[in-house]
Amino acid sequence: MSDSQNKYILAIDHGTGGPKSAIVSTQGEVIEWAFQETPIHTIKGGIVEQNPDDWWNAIKNTTIKVIEQSGVGAENIVGVCNTSQWSGTVAVDKDGDHLMNSIIWMDTRGAKYIERLNKGLIKVSGYNLRKILSLLKRTAGGPASHGKDSIAHILVIKEEFPDIYDKTFMFLEPQDFVNLKLTGKFAASTASIHLHWLTDTRNLQNIHYSKKLLRMFKVDKNKFPELKNCTDILGPLKKEVADELGLGKSTQVIMGAPDIHSATIGSGAVNDYEAHVYIGTSDWIFTHIPYKKTDIFHNLGALPSAIPGRYLVGNEQNIAGGSLTFLRDKILYHKDELLRDEAVPDIYKIFDKIVENVPAGSNNLIYTPWLIGERSPVDDATIRGGLYNLSFEMSREHIIRAIFEGVAYNIKWLLSVIEDFIRKWVVKERGIPKKGIIIPELNMIGGGAQSDIWCQIMADVLDRKIKQVVDPIQANARGAAYIASIGLGYLKWNEIQTCCEISKEFVPNSENRKIYDKLFSEFKIIYKRMNKSYRRLNK
């Protein structure tokens, strides 16, 4: 390990709810952090946008605040690395000014254009056979039917806002837009660009735009930025930005990676087949693998990792902790005329205490967390959330615990297909039985990992050991700091696990096995029985 004493990274964790700026040592110790919420603009018809000016102003505010509060001198902050929400689109002009709100990862307007793309006589899992074969060969995947991928956003702009499309100099991910604001340079990382489905990833040492895919989607190559590795140094801060933030003009900006890639690194589960689970507004499971592979039936494919020469496999599910936010804001403390002046307490700690006192299984009450559809292991934009088996003998205590458990059932569903995806190679390499446990433990991060009871529920439902990472809510920022530290030569990839600490381990309670296996089976049956009804209601 290089001499890195008293050297720090400004790590910007730019999530959907707002950016969190943190001062992190080059070994991953979070010294101080600050958060500012940014609004989300939703309109009926699948429109979900954010104003990039809100992002940038919040990033500047939290950065100035965290530098002042940390007591770390600017001369010791050697790098800046941003990790942003993924699968968003910012259309910018030559001056780097955005031409409209950013279309973010929740927006589904592009679904009709992906459906149009896949028209044809022969289809596989909803994909046009000829086109999906071309995509799988080059990218190990393709744009999902829900229309939330970046390429779907761009098709929305091209078809519905042609004047903006024509004026667009570059289409940027949120990740790369923030880097543009920091440095004045247009670039994308080989990780951030992936959900445009325009890059050939067969050779991880030479990821490049594919002429064939550009023709398939009928988009202009000149509107997409230069590609760089996640650990590449993009350049120094712009002078005016350095002055405004109070940082040195020579402070280097490292490319960084989207939130999923950074969280994977910040979780400490960086070796092949080691997995982590994240619970925030959404949830996901990811693990590194050494090969390129696809499962189009469950929306799984190998994508380039932030670690050179490695792939990631896994997927995100749309709503996890967002279910509790929905319960708080739309039901318990809805800002209607009667309750608009009522103070909202620290509700999540109260939820934890309530859930601890409710027996496992919530009296057979099942919650489905599909409030805005789902992307994996089923790609279905029309399914919705619900409470099943609700009765007079229950109370809000049962409902709250059922929400915790329902998120865990959904994650277990995803884990099962990920384990099947990697089973062949793990069985061969580790010599375990063909039907053995493929991923015996998962590192847990995100806001949900701060809840001991949720960690225990996850262990019980998944029947796997759950390792609660220290400062789990800081995993993204920590991952960004690790990427910057490696890019600047302060750290090596094989040193990350020794830097990332585990606070607690949660083992499955065998007494809950029978009830959770039964309810998980019913959870899957609910989807099988209800998905057609949801499609009729929400098409």
C-alpha positions in Angstrom: 0.0 0.0 0.0 1.3 3.4 -1.0 1.9 6.1 1.6 -1.5 7.6 2.0 -1.5 8.9 5.5 -3.7 12.0 5.9 -4.8 11.9 2.3 -8.5 12.1 1.4 -11.0 11.8 -1.4 -14.1 14.0 -1.8 -16.6 11.2 -2.7 -20.0 12.3 -4.1 -22.7 9.8 -3.8 -25.4 11.2 -6.1 -28.5 9.2 -5.4 -32.1 9.6 -6.7 -33.1 11.2 -3.4 -30.2 13.7 -3.5 -26.5 13.9 -3.3 -24.4 13.0 -0.3 -20.9 14.4 -0.2 -18.3 12.8 2.0 -14.7 13.2 3.0 -13.2 9.7 2.9 -9.7 8.5 3.6 -7.9 6.7 0.8 -8.4 3.5 2.9 -12.2 4.0 3.0 -12.8 5.6 6.4 -15.7 8.1 6.2 -14.6 11.2 8.1 -17.7 13.4 7.6 -20.7 13.6 5.2 -23.6 15.9 4.3 -26.8 15.3 2.4 -29.3 17.5 0.6 -32.6 16.2 -0.9 -33.4 17.0 -4.5 -37.0 16.8 -5.9 -38.3 14.2 -8.2 -40.9 15.3 -10.8 -43.5 12.7 -11.6 -46.4 13.0 -14.1 -49.0 10.5 -15.1 -47.9 8.6 -18.2 -44.6 7.2 -16.8 -42.8 10.6 -16.7 -40.2 10.8 -14.0 -37.6 13.6 -14.2 -35.2 15.6 -12.2 -33.6 19.0 -12.8 -29.8 18.7 -13.2 -29.4 22.2 -11.7 -30.9 20.9 -8.5 -28.2 18.1 -8.5 -25.4 20.5 -9.1 -26.5 23.1 -6.5 -27.0 20.4 -3.9 -23.6 18.9 -4.7 -21.9 22.3 -4.3 -23.8 22.9 -1.0 -23.0 19.6 0.5 -19.4 19.7 -0.6 -18.8 23.1 0.9 -20.5 22.0 4.1 -18.7 18.7 4.5 -15.2 20.2 3.8 -15.9 22.8 6.5 -17.2 20.3 9.0 -14.5 17.7 8.4 -11.6 19.9 9.4 -9.6 18.3 6.6 -7.4 20.8 4.8 -7.9 21.3 1.1 -4.2 20.4 0.5 -4.9 16.9 1.8 -7.9 16.3 -0.5 -6.1 14.7 -3.4 -9.1 13.6 -5.6 -12.7 13.9 -6.3 -14.8 11.0 -7.4 -18.6 10.9 -8.1 -20.9 7.9 -8.2 -24.4 8.6 -9.5 -27.8 7.1 -10.0 -27.6 5.0 -13.2 -29.7 4.8 -16.3 -30.6 8.4 -16.5 -30.2 10.8 -19.5 -29.1 14.4 -19.7 -29.2 16.1 -23.1 -26.6 18.9 -23.1 -25.4 21.5 -25.6 -21.8 22.4 -26.6 -21.5 24.6 -23.5 -22.5 21.7 -21.3 -25.8 23.3 -20.4 -28.8 20.9 -20.1 -31.6 21.3 -22.7 -34.3 19.7 -20.6 -34.8 17.9 -17.3 -33.0 14.7 -16.9 -35.1 11.6 -17.7 -34.2 9.3 -14.8 -34.2 5.5 -14.3 -37.9 5.4 -13.1 -39.2 6.9 -16.3 -41.1 4.4 -18.5 -42.0 6.5 -21.5 -39.5 4.7 -23.7 -41.3 1.3 -23.4 -43.3 1.9 -26.6 -40.1 2.5 -28.6 -38.5 -0.7 -27.3 -41.7 -2.5 -28.2 -41.5 -1.0 -31.6 -37.9 -2.1 -31.9 -38.8 -5.7 -31.1 -41.6 -6.0 -33.7 -41.2 -9.1 -35.8 -42.6 -12.6 -36.5 -40.1 -14.5 -34.4 -39.6 -13.4 -30.7 -37.8 -14.8 -27.7 -38.9 -13.5 -24.3 -40.4 -10.5 -26.0 -37.3 -9.7 -28.0 -37.0 -9.6 -31.8 -34.9 -12.7 -32.4 -32.5 -11.3 -35.0 -31.9 -8.1 -33.0 -31.5 -9.8 -29.7 -28.9 -12.2 -31.1 -26.9 -9.2 -32.4 -27.2 -7.5 -29.0 -26.3 -10.6 -27.0 -23.3 -11.2 -29.1 -21.9 -7.8 -28.4 -23.3 -6.7 -25.0 -24.7 -9.8 -23.2 -28.0 -8.1 -23.0 -30.5 -5.6 -24.4 -32.9 -2.8 -23.5 -35.6 -4.1 -21.2 -39.3 -3.7 -22.2 -40.0 -1.4 -19.3 -38.3 1.5 -21.2 -36.1 2.6 -18.3 -32.8 2.1 -19.9 -30.8 5.1 -21.2 -31.3 4.2 -24.9 -35.1 4.2 -24.3 -34.8 7.8 -22.9 -32.9 8.9 -25.9 -35.5 7.4 -28.3 -38.1 9.4 -26.3 -36.2 12.6 -26.9 -35.6 11.8 -30.6 -39.3 10.9 -31.3 -41.1 13.4 -29.0 -38.7 16.3 -28.7 -36.9 16.3 -32.1 -35.8 19.9 -31.7 -34.0 19.0 -28.5 -32.5 15.9 -30.1 -31.1 18.1 -33.0 -29.7 20.6 -30.5 -28.1 18.0 -28.3 -24.3 17.9 -28.5 -23.9 15.0 -26.1 -26.2 12.6 -24.2 -24.7 12.0 -20.8 -25.5 9.8 -17.8 -26.0 11.7 -14.5 -22.6 10.3 -13.5 -20.9 11.9 -16.6 -22.9 15.1 -16.4 -21.6 15.7 -12.8 -18.0 15.0 -14.1 -18.6 17.5 -16.9 -19.6 20.2 -14.3 -16.5 19.4 -12.3 -14.0 19.4 -15.1 -15.6 20.9 -18.3 -14.8 17.6 -20.1 -17.2 15.3 -22.0 -16.6 11.7 -21.3 -18.3 8.4 -20.2 -16.9 5.5 -18.4 -17.1 2.0 -19.9 -19.4 1.2 -16.9 -21.8 4.2 -17.1 -22.4 3.8 -20.9 -23.5 0.2 -20.8 -27.3 0.7 -20.5 -27.2 2.7 -23.8 -26.7 -0.8 -25.4 -24.3 0.7 -28.0 -21.0 -0.7 -26.8 -19.3 -3.9 -27.7 -18.1 -5.5 -24.4 -16.7 -8.8 -25.7 -13.1 -7.6 -25.1 -13.0 -5.8 -21.7 -9.7 -4.3 -22.7 -11.3 -2.6 -25.8 -14.8 -1.6 -25.1 -16.0 0.5 -27.9 -19.1 1.8 -29.7 -20.6 -0.7 -32.2 -21.5 0.6 -35.6 -24.0 -2.2 -36.0 -25.8 -1.2 -32.7 -25.7 2.5 -33.6 -27.5 1.6 -36.8 -30.0 -0.7 -35.1 -31.1 2.1 -32.7 -30.8 4.8 -35.4 -28.9 7.2 -33.2 -26.0 9.5 -34.1 -22.6 8.3 -32.9 -21.4 11.9 -32.6 -23.8 12.6 -29.8 -22.1 10.1 -27.5 -18.9 10.9 -25.5 -15.4 9.5 -25.4 -15.0 6.3 -23.3 -12.6 6.0 -20.4 -12.0 3.4 -17.7 -13.5 4.0 -14.2 -10.1 4.6 -12.6 -8.8 7.0 -15.3 -8.1 10.5 -14.2 -10.4 12.8 -16.2 -8.5 16.0 -15.3 -8.3 18.7 -12.6 -11.2 20.7 -11.3 -12.2 23.7 -13.3 -10.7 26.8 -11.7 -14.0 28.4 -10.9 -15.3 25.1 -9.4 -12.2 24.7 -7.3 -12.5 28.2 -6.0 -16.2 27.8 -5.2 -15.7 24.5 -3.4 -12.6 25.6 -1.6 -10.4 23.0 -3.1 -7.0 23.2 -4.8 -6.9 23.8 -8.5 -4.7 20.7 -9.0 -7.2 18.4 -7.3 -7.8 15.5 -9.8 -11.2 14.2 -10.8 -11.3 10.4 -11.3 -14.0 9.0 -13.7 -15.7 6.9 -11.1 -18.7 4.6 -11.8 -22.4 4.4 -11.3 -24.0 3.6 -8.0 -24.3 -0.2 -8.5 -20.6 -0.5 -9.5 -19.4 1.7 -6.6 -21.6 0.0 -4.1 -20.3 -3.4 -5.1 -16.7 -2.2 -4.4 -17.7 -0.4 -1.2 -19.5 -3.5 0.1 -16.1 -5.3 0.2 -17.5 -8.3 -1.8 -15.1 -7.8 -4.6 -13.9 -11.4 -5.4 -15.6 -13.6 -8.0 -19.0 -15.1 -6.8 -19.0 -13.0 -3.6 -22.3 -11.1 -3.4 -23.8 -8.1 -1.8 -27.4 -7.0 -1.3 -28.3 -3.3 -1.2 -31.5 -2.0 0.3 -32.2 1.7 -0.3 -35.2 3.2 -2.2 -34.7 0.2 -4.5 -32.7 -3.0 -3.9 -30.2 -5.1 -5.8 -27.9 -8.0 -5.7 -24.6 -8.1 -7.6 -21.6 -10.4 -7.8 -18.4 -10.4 -9.9 -17.9 -13.1 -12.4 -15.0 -13.8 -14.8 -17.0 -14.5 -17.9 -19.7 -13.0 -20.2 -23.1 -14.7 -20.0 -26.8 -13.8 -20.4 -30.2 -15.0 -19.1 -32.8 -13.0 -21.1 -35.7 -14.9 -19.5 -34.8 -13.2 -16.1 -33.3 -10.0 -17.3 -29.7 -10.9 -16.2 -26.6 -10.3 -18.2 -22.9 -9.7 -17.6 -21.9 -6.0 -17.6 -18.5 -4.4 -17.3 -17.4 -3.9 -13.7 -15.5 -0.9 -12.4 -12.7 -3.4 -11.9 -10.7 -3.8 -15.1 -11.1 -7.2 -16.7 -14.1 -8.3 -14.6 -17.9 -8.5 -15.2 -20.8 -7.9 -12.8 -24.0 -9.9 -12.8 -27.1 -9.1 -11.0 -30.0 -6.7 -11.2 -31.9 -4.0 -9.5 -35.5 -4.3 -8.2 -37.5 -1.1 -8.4 -38.8 -0.6 -4.8 -37.5 -1.8 -1.4 -37.1 0.8 1.3 -39.2 3.0 -0.9 -42.2 1.0 0.4 -41.6 2.4 3.9 -41.2 5.9 2.5 -44.6 5.4 0.7 -46.1 4.2 3.9 -44.8 7.2 5.8 -45.6 9.9 3.2 -48.7 8.7 1.5 -50.5 6.8 4.3 -49.4 7.5 7.8 -48.3 11.2 7.4 -49.9 12.2 4.1 -49.7 15.9 3.6 -53.4 16.4 3.2 -55.6 19.1 4.7 -56.2 17.3 8.0 -52.6 16.3 8.8 -50.4 18.9 6.9 -49.2 20.5 10.2 -48.5 17.2 12.0 -44.8 16.6 12.7 -43.2 13.5 11.2 -41.1 11.6 13.7 -38.0 9.5 13.0 -40.4 6.9 11.7 -37.8 4.2 10.6 -36.6 3.6 14.1 -40.2 3.3 15.2 -40.8 0.8 12.4 -37.9 -1.3 13.7 -39.3 -1.4 17.2 -42.7 -2.4 16.0 -41.4 -5.1 13.7 -39.3 -6.7 16.4 -42.5 -7.4 18.4 -44.5 -9.1 15.6 -44.0 -12.9 15.0 -42.3 -14.0 11.8 -44.7 -14.3 8.9 -47.0 -11.4 10.0 -49.9 -13.8 10.6 -49.6 -15.0 7.0 -50.0 -11.4 5.6 -48.0 -11.0 2.3 -46.9 -7.7 0.8 -45.8 -7.4 -2.8 -43.4 -4.3 -3.3 -44.1 -3.8 -7.0 -45.3 -0.1 -6.6 -43.9 0.9 -10.0 -43.6 -2.5 -11.7 -40.6 -4.7 -11.6 -37.5 -5.3 -13.7 -36.1 -8.5 -12.3 -36.4 -11.5 -12.1 -39.5 -10.6 -14.1 -39.5 -7.6 -16.5 -43.1 -6.4 -16.0 -43.9 -2.7 -15.9 -47.6 -3.2 -15.2 -47.6 -5.3 -11.9 -48.3 -3.4 -8.7 -47.9 -3.6 -5.0 -50.5 -5.1 -2.7 -51.4 -6.6 0.7 -52.7 -10.2 0.5 -54.7 -12.0 3.2 -55.5 -8.9 5.2 -58.1 -9.5 7.9 -59.8 -7.8 10.9 -57.5 -9.6 13.3 -54.5 -7.7 12.0 -53.2 -4.2 12.8 -50.7 -1.8 11.3 -48.0 -3.7 13.2 -48.6 -6.7 10.9 -48.7 -4.5 7.8 -45.3 -2.9 8.7 -43.6 -6.3 9.3 -45.2 -7.7 6.1 -43.5 -4.8 4.2 -40.1 -5.8 5.6 -40.7 -9.4 4.8 -42.2 -8.7 1.3 -39.1 -6.9 0.2 -37.1 -9.9 1.5 -39.3 -12.3 -0.5 -38.7 -10.3 -3.6 -34.9 -10.3 -3.0 -35.0 -14.1 -2.4 -36.7 -14.4 -5.8 -33.8 -12.5 -7.4 -31.1 -14.4 -5.5 -32.5 -17.7 -6.7 -32.0 -16.8 -10.4 -28.6 -15.3 -9.8 -27.5 -18.5 -8.1 -28.8 -20.5 -11.0 -26.9 -18.1 -13.4 -23.5 -18.9 -11.8 -24.2 -22.4 -10.5 -22.3 -24.3 -13.2 -19.1 -22.4 -12.7 -19.2 -22.3 -8.9 -19.9 -26.1 -8.7 -17.0 -26.8 -11.0 -14.5 -24.4 -9.3 -15.5 -25.1 -5.7 -16.5 -28.8 -5.9 -19.9 -28.2 -4.1 -22.9 -30.4 -4.8 -24.9 -29.4 -7.9 -27.9 -28.5 -5.7 -25.8 -27.0 -3.0 -25.9 -23.4 -1.7 -24.1 -21.3 -4.3 -23.9 -18.0 -2.4 -23.7 -18.9 1.3 -23.4 -15.3 2.6 -24.1 -11.7 1.4 -22.7 -8.4 2.6 -25.6 -6.0 3.2 -25.4 -2.3 2.6 -27.7 0.7 2.1 -30.1 2.4 4.5 -32.0 -0.8 5.1 -28.8 -2.4 6.4 -28.9 0.0 9.3 -31.9 -2.0 10.6 -30.8 -5.0 12.7 -34.2 -6.5 12.4 -34.3 -6.2 8.7 -30.9 -7.8 8.5 -32.2 -10.7 10.6 -35.4 -11.0 8.4 -33.2 -11.1 5.3 -31.1 -13.9 6.9 -34.2 -15.8 7.8 -36.0 -15.4 4.5 -33.0 -16.0 2.3 -31.6 -18.7 4.5 -28.2 -17.2 4.2 -25.7 -15.5 6.5 -26.0 -11.7 6.3 -22.9 -9.6 7.0 -23.8 -6.0 8.0 -21.1 -3.8 6.6 -19.8 -1.0 8.9 -21.4 2.4 7.9 -23.6 0.5 5.4 -25.2 3.7 4.2 -21.8 5.0 3.1 -21.0 2.0 0.8 -21.4 4.1 -2.4 -19.2 6.9 -1.2 -16.7 4.4 0.1 -16.6 2.6 -3.2 -16.1 5.9 -5.1 -13.2 6.7 -2.7 -11.7 3.2 -3.4 -11.9 3.8 -7.1 -10.2 7.2 -6.8 -7.5 5.8 -4.5 -6.7 3.1 -7.0 -6.7 5.6 -9.8 -4.3 7.8 -7.9 -2.1 5.0 -6.8 -2.9 5.0 -3.1 -4.6 1.6 -3.0 -4.7 -1.8 -4.9 -7.8 -3.8 -5.7 -6.7 -6.7 -3.5 -6.4 -4.5 -0.5 -10.1 -3.5 -0.4 -11.4 -6.4 1.6 -8.9 -5.6 4.4 -10.2 -2.0 4.5 -13.9 -2.9 4.5 -15.1 -3.9 8.0 -18.1 -6.0 9.1 -20.1 -4.8 12.1 -22.4 -7.7 12.7 -23.3 -11.1 11.3 -26.9 -12.5 11.2 -27.4 -16.2 10.8 -30.8 -17.8 9.8 -33.2 -18.7 12.6 -34.2 -22.3 11.7 -37.4 -21.9 13.7 -38.7 -19.5 11.0 -37.7 -21.7 8.0 -41.1 -23.4 7.6 -43.2 -20.3 7.7 -40.9 -18.3 5.4 -40.6 -21.1 2.8 -44.4 -21.3 2.7 -45.0 -17.6 2.3 -42.2 -17.2 -0.3 -43.9 -19.9 -2.4 -47.2 -18.1 -2.1 -45.5 -14.8 -3.0 -44.5 -16.3 -6.4 -47.9 -17.7 -6.9 -49.4 -14.2 -6.4 -47.4 -13.0 -9.3 -48.3 -15.9 -11.5 -52.1 -15.5 -10.7 -52.2 -11.7 -10.7 -49.9 -10.5 -13.5 -52.6 -10.7 -16.2 -55.0 -8.7 -14.1 -52.4 -6.0 -13.5 -51.7 -5.9 -17.2 -55.4 -5.2 -18.0 -55.6 -2.6 -15.3 -52.3 -0.7 -16.0 -51.5 -1.2 -19.7 
